[in-house]
Amino acid sequence: MKTVWTALWRLVVLMVLAAIALQIYFLARVALMAVVDPQSTTFQRSEAWRLLVEKHRILWSQEWVDYDRISPHLKRAVIASEDADFAEHSGVDWDAIERAWERNQRAEARVDRLNSQLERRAPKAAAKPVPRVEPKVVGGSTITQQLAKNLFLGSERSLARKGQEFVITLMLEALLNKQRIFEIYLNSVEWGEGLFGAEAAARHYFRTGANSLGPMQAARLAVMLPAPKRFEKRPGSAYVIGRAGTVAARMGAIDPP
């Protein structure tokens, strides 16, 4: 029995040491980003691998541009659309998380009622089960949290991954200033399949550089960020244009870092 407990204790110690080593690795990588532009992110590499497997080619369009070469309109639009309190919070916007949780709870309740109605209306002798409607889940992640996830983590949903995201978010906020965080985000975020960063997005959708984007162009790009693969199929859809008008109206109140 003593041998078993000793083995378990050693295993626990090894797991703790491994967890600490992983955090030191993340910390060192974040610290390096203060002076070195990241060449790629975990999300970008996973997308490249997916495209290689599915389409037998790597689609990757990205060109790093310095912060002062990105249109102020795009900076205002992205903050207005994605994280209005970016300059004020310390990486995690707890109010936004609470609002997202309440919206998701209401969405789940509505979907549960709808599924119950569909089941009651379905013929009892139906050969196939009635397909269930899934709720649309919204997140309350800040720009810093999105960057933390894209830089180092996968897309799976779990408490462990979310906890690691929080830790990396705090590292980013502690070691980098807001301008640097935003610069890395704007240069690495996805704007379509194999399309990353503001420069590539501006050239793909508007045939111009990131420094020349106008207010409405910037607003349209910002609207695409939550679901770029979906919106890239119809970047001029009525929803994108209408939502972009709302974002453009908010941009005047935004003061980018």
C-alpha positions in Angstrom: 0.0 0.0 0.0 2.8 2.4 0.9 4.3 1.7 -2.6 1.0 2.6 -4.3 0.7 5.9 -2.3 4.3 6.8 -3.1 3.7 6.2 -6.8 0.5 8.3 -6.7 2.4 11.1 -4.9 5.2 11.1 -7.5 2.6 11.2 -10.2 0.9 14.2 -8.6 4.2 16.0 -8.2 5.1 15.3 -11.9 1.7 16.7 -13.0 2.2 19.8 -10.9 5.7 20.4 -12.3 4.5 19.8 -15.8 1.7 22.4 -15.3 4.2 24.9 -13.9 6.6 24.3 -16.8 3.7 24.9 -19.3 2.9 28.2 -17.6 6.5 29.3 -17.7 6.6 28.4 -21.4 3.5 30.5 -22.1 5.0 33.4 -20.0 8.2 33.3 -21.9 6.4 33.3 -25.2 4.2 36.3 -24.2 7.3 38.2 -22.9 9.0 37.7 -26.2 6.1 39.1 -28.1 6.9 42.5 -26.5 9.7 42.8 -29.1 9.2 40.0 -31.6 6.1 39.7 -33.9 4.6 36.2 -33.8 5.0 34.4 -37.1 1.9 32.3 -36.6 -0.7 31.2 -34.0 -1.9 27.8 -32.9 -5.2 28.5 -34.6 -3.6 29.4 -37.9 -1.5 26.3 -37.9 -4.5 24.1 -37.1 -6.4 25.8 -40.0 -3.5 25.2 -42.3 -3.4 21.5 -41.4 -7.2 21.2 -41.8 -7.1 22.8 -45.3 -4.2 20.5 -46.2 -6.2 17.4 -45.2 -9.5 18.5 -46.7 -8.4 20.4 -49.8 -4.9 19.0 -50.3 -3.4 22.5 -50.3 -2.5 25.2 -47.8 -4.4 28.4 -48.1 -2.7 31.1 -46.1 -2.8 34.9 -46.8 -1.2 37.1 -44.2 1.1 40.2 -44.2 2.2 41.8 -41.0 1.8 45.6 -40.8 2.8 47.9 -38.0 0.2 49.4 -35.8 0.5 52.9 -37.3 -0.1 51.4 -40.8 -3.6 50.1 -39.8 -6.5 52.5 -40.4 -7.8 54.2 -37.3 -11.3 53.4 -38.7 -10.6 49.7 -38.5 -9.3 50.0 -34.9 -12.4 51.9 -33.8 -14.7 49.5 -35.7 -13.2 46.3 -34.2 -13.3 47.7 -30.7 -16.9 49.0 -31.2 -18.0 45.6 -32.5 -16.0 43.2 -30.4 -15.0 44.8 -27.1 -16.2 48.3 -26.4 -14.4 48.4 -23.0 -11.1 47.1 -24.3 -9.1 50.1 -23.2 -10.6 50.0 -19.6 -10.8 46.4 -18.5 -7.8 44.2 -17.3 -8.3 41.5 -19.9 -11.6 39.9 -18.7 -14.9 41.8 -18.9 -17.0 40.2 -16.1 -20.1 42.2 -17.0 -19.9 41.0 -20.6 -19.6 37.4 -19.4 -22.6 37.8 -17.1 -24.7 39.3 -20.0 -23.6 36.5 -22.3 -24.6 33.9 -19.7 -28.0 35.5 -19.3 -28.6 35.6 -23.0 -27.5 32.0 -23.4 -29.9 30.9 -20.6 -32.8 32.6 -22.3 -31.8 31.1 -25.7 -31.6 27.6 -24.2 -35.1 28.1 -22.6 -36.6 29.2 -25.9 -35.0 26.3 -27.7 -36.2 23.8 -25.1 -39.8 25.1 -25.6 -39.4 24.8 -29.4 -38.1 21.3 -29.2 -41.0 20.3 -26.9 -43.5 21.7 -29.4 -41.8 19.9 -32.3 -41.9 16.6 -30.4 -45.6 17.0 -29.5 -46.5 17.8 -33.2 -44.4 14.9 -34.6 -46.3 11.7 -35.6 -46.0 9.1 -32.9 -45.2 6.4 -35.5 -42.5 8.5 -37.1 -39.6 6.3 -38.3 -36.9 8.9 -37.5 -36.5 10.9 -34.3 -37.4 14.6 -34.6 -34.2 16.6 -35.2 -33.5 18.9 -32.3 -32.9 22.6 -32.6 -29.6 23.7 -31.0 -29.4 27.1 -29.2 -27.2 29.8 -30.6 -24.5 30.4 -27.9 -22.9 33.8 -27.6 -19.6 34.5 -25.8 -18.4 37.3 -23.6 -14.7 37.1 -24.5 -12.7 40.2 -24.8 -10.1 41.0 -27.5 -7.3 39.9 -25.2 -9.1 36.6 -24.4 -9.6 35.9 -28.1 -6.0 36.6 -28.8 -4.9 34.3 -25.9 -7.0 31.5 -27.4 -5.8 32.0 -30.9 -2.2 32.2 -30.0 -1.8 29.1 -27.9 -5.0 27.0 -27.5 -7.3 24.8 -29.5 -10.9 25.3 -30.3 -12.3 22.6 -27.9 -14.7 23.8 -25.2 -13.8 22.7 -21.7 -13.3 24.2 -18.2 -9.6 23.4 -18.4 -9.1 25.2 -21.7 -11.1 28.2 -20.4 -9.1 28.3 -17.3 -5.9 28.3 -19.3 -7.3 31.1 -21.5 -7.8 33.2 -18.4 -4.2 32.6 -17.2 -2.7 33.6 -20.6 -5.0 36.6 -20.8 -3.6 37.9 -17.5 -0.1 37.3 -18.8 -0.8 39.3 -22.0 -2.2 42.2 -20.0 0.7 42.1 -17.5 3.5 42.0 -20.0 2.2 43.8 -23.0 0.4 47.2 -23.3 -3.0 47.5 -24.9 -1.6 48.8 -28.2 0.7 45.8 -28.6 -2.1 43.4 -27.7 -4.3 45.1 -30.3 -1.6 45.2 -32.9 -1.0 41.4 -32.6 -4.7 40.7 -32.7 -5.4 42.8 -35.8 -2.5 41.1 -37.6 -3.4 37.5 -36.7 -7.2 37.3 -36.5 -9.1 35.3 -39.1 -11.1 37.1 -41.8 -11.9 34.2 -44.0 -10.7 30.7 -44.9 -6.9 30.9 -44.9 -7.2 34.7 -44.6 -5.5 36.3 -41.6 -4.8 39.9 -40.5 -6.0 43.3 -41.5 -3.7 43.8 -44.5 -4.8 40.5 -46.1 -8.4 41.2 -45.4 -8.3 44.8 -46.8 -6.7 43.6 -50.0 -9.0 40.6 -50.4 -12.3 42.4 -49.8 -11.6 45.9 -50.9 -8.4 45.8 -53.0 -6.7 48.3 -50.8 -4.2 48.4 -47.9 -5.1 48.2 -44.3 -4.0 51.9 -43.9 -6.5 53.1 -46.5 -9.7 51.5 -45.2 -12.7 54.0 -44.9 -15.2 54.0 -42.1 -17.8 51.8 -43.8 -15.2 49.3 -45.1 -13.7 49.0 -41.7 -17.2 48.5 -40.1 -18.0 45.7 -42.6 -14.7 43.9 -41.8 -15.4 44.2 -38.1 -18.9 42.7 -38.5 -17.4 39.7 -40.1 -15.1 38.8 -37.2 -17.5 36.6 -35.2 -18.1 34.2 -38.1 -15.7 35.1 -41.0 -16.1 31.8 -42.9 -19.8 32.3 -43.0 -19.7 36.0 -43.9 -17.0 35.8 -46.5 -19.4 34.0 -48.8 -21.6 37.1 -48.8 -19.6 40.0 -47.6 -22.0 42.5 -49.1 -25.2 40.9 -47.6 -28.0 42.9 -46.2 -27.1 41.7 -42.7 -23.4 42.7 -43.0 -24.3 46.1 -44.4 -27.0 46.8 -41.8 -24.9 45.7 -38.9 -22.0 47.7 -40.3 -24.1 50.8 -40.1 -24.7 50.2 -36.4 -21.0 49.7 -35.8 -20.1 52.8 -37.8 -22.5 54.8 -35.6 -20.6 53.7 -32.5 -17.1 54.3 -33.8 -17.1 58.0 -33.0 -17.2 57.2 -29.3 -14.2 54.8 -29.4 -10.7 56.0 -28.6 -8.2 53.3 -29.7 -5.0 52.7 -27.7 
